[in-house]
Amino acid sequence: MPIDPDFAHNRDVVDEHEGHDVWGPVEEPETLGIHGTHVAVDFDICLADGACLEDCPVDVFEWVETPGHPESERKADPANESSCIDCMLCVDVCPVDAIDVNPARAEE
């Protein structure tokens, strides 16, 4: 199941990580929530294939370790989401549709 594009209306901010919001629920290590707002990565479905890190022309993503998570033990974190130029390459290359980019969401 892909990331919920309406997560900002369907979830609450439960934490902050490296300067971006984390949308819950979060129950580590199995449930990690959605990281980011403008550039959002559903950590619960990210399988860390690295395509978004390789294709992003402005280096929005950085690896973050997530030991014990059932999908993968690292995730593509939108640590530099403010650098996003809305090219949507990350959305296009994610094999599990774990990423959603929406600049309007950051303004809400």
LOPAVO-624298 format. One record per residue (C-alpha): x, y, z. Coordinates in steps of 0.2 Angstrom, whole numbers, plus 5000, padded with zeros to 4 digits. Layout:
LOPAVO-624298
XYZ
...
END
This chain:
LOPAVO-624298
500050005000
500850174995
501050325006
499450415011
499450585001
498250655014
499350605029
499350785035
497550775038
497450595044
498950595056
499650705069
501450765071
502150665086
503950705085
505350805076
506850725068
508350815061
507350975058
505750895050
504150835057
503750645060
501850605058
501250465069
500950335075
502650285080
503050135090
504850095087
505549985080
504149915070
503150075067
504150225062
502850345054
503050475040
504550585040
504450755032
503050865026
503450945009
504450785005
503650645015
504450465016
503350335024
504650245034
503550095037
503550045019
505250115013
506349965009
507950065006
508350024988
509250194987
508450254970
507850424978
509650454985
510450414968
509150514957
508850674968
509750814960
509850924976
510250784989
508650794999
508850625006
510150555018
510250375025
509650355043
509850185053
508250105059
508849945067
507449815070
506249875057
505449735047
505649815030
507349875031
508649935044
508950105036
507850225028
507950375015
507650525027
507150685019
508450775030
508650925017
506750935012
506951125011
508151104996
506751014986
506451084969
504850974966
505550884951
504650724957
506050604952
506050524969
504250494968
504450414951
505850304955
505250234972
504750054969
503550044984
502750224982
503450274999
503750454994
502550594991
503050774987
501850914989
502451094992
500751154997
500751035012
502151135020
501151295019
499651225028
END
